[in-house]
Amino acid sequence: MTFSAPQPKPATKPPSADTGSEQPILELSNISKRFTKRIDIAARLLNLAGATYKDKVVHAVDRVDLQVARGEVVGLIGESGCGKSTLGRVVAGIHQPSDGTLAFKGRNLASMAAHDALDASIKIQMIFQDPMSSLNPRKRVIDTVGEAPVFHGIVQQNDIEDYVDQLLERVGLNRDAKRRLPHQFSGGQRQRIGIARALAVQPEFLVCDEAVAALDVSIQAQILNLFMDLRTDFDLTYLFISHDLGVVHHIADRIVIMYLGRVVEMASNADLFSSPNHPYTQALLADVPRIDRRRQTYTPIKGELPSPLNPPTGCHFHPRCPFAMKRCSEETPKLREIAPGRLSACHLNDG
Ligand code: SF4
């Protein structure tokens, strides 16, 4: 009987934002995700008396196109409520998209046979912000990490101890950890357990949703370094979701900026930080929180993030934009190429 923990693979190619020469590992086409907020019983009763309350629809993700190259780290940035976590959950298969297609290694997940879709789905794993709430408090680590690979036939039950030992060592934990419960670990150690659990099914793509946001700054750096080591060792691709530009600047090859469900800018890490195009990106960069800097001063962006239940017309950013013109509240700017590999959605680029 043979088994092996995920073995390091040679890198297939240097990470690149250029997805044109090779099939992307992930391709989102026109992905939208809507949630409906139903009217309550009181409103239904009032409707019987002639009121006109209606269900409200939140466009959490609005027609997003994105290609990710194998081995790439794409950072997905935006304020809380901008739809980035919803998009991550769509990629990880936790939410089904309302519209659009999601292709993994060139195959549309929605049109695959059930067992092929299951195989593909375990290749995309998600790592969450709060490792305590994402781990079952009553399960020992060996069960948390070992359950899925046994279920999927990746390893036999008899071999699970060795398999979990190898995984724990790979993420920087002692083998003894496998007998313990989540509450017996620190936050950073729990996140390492979450990473081991994701690696256990031998994924190719990790969606990390605010994966270091709950950790102390020094522990954040350790976990980010672990992610980067694993990327090289296991040829992993990442969608790294964060509200923190400093964290994404540290690890991403390419950065996608979202605002109220829409992508407003997409650029390489270097281009975005050296010459942000979209006024929203410029505002975010006015003071970038840095992973190695504890004291931060912020220049808050003018105004509040509008409610996604009632987003502004035209360019969603216009009520907060210092450059807004009449056209901005009337016409939605298209996300278009402004330079090779750079996209932005702003009327100012129309010259
Ligand atoms: Fe500002 Fe108008 Fe550009 Fe939107 S389209 S970011 S409101 S200038």
Boltz pocket constraint, residues with backbone or C-beta under 6 A from the ligand:
constraints:
  - pocket:
      binder: B
      contacts: [[A, 278], [A, 279], [A, 280], [A, 315], [A, 316], [A, 317], [A, 318], [A, 319], [A, 321], [A, 322], [A, 323], [A, 324], [A, 325], [A, 328], [A, 331], [A, 333], [A, 345], [A, 346], [A, 347], [A, 348]]
      max_distance: 6.0
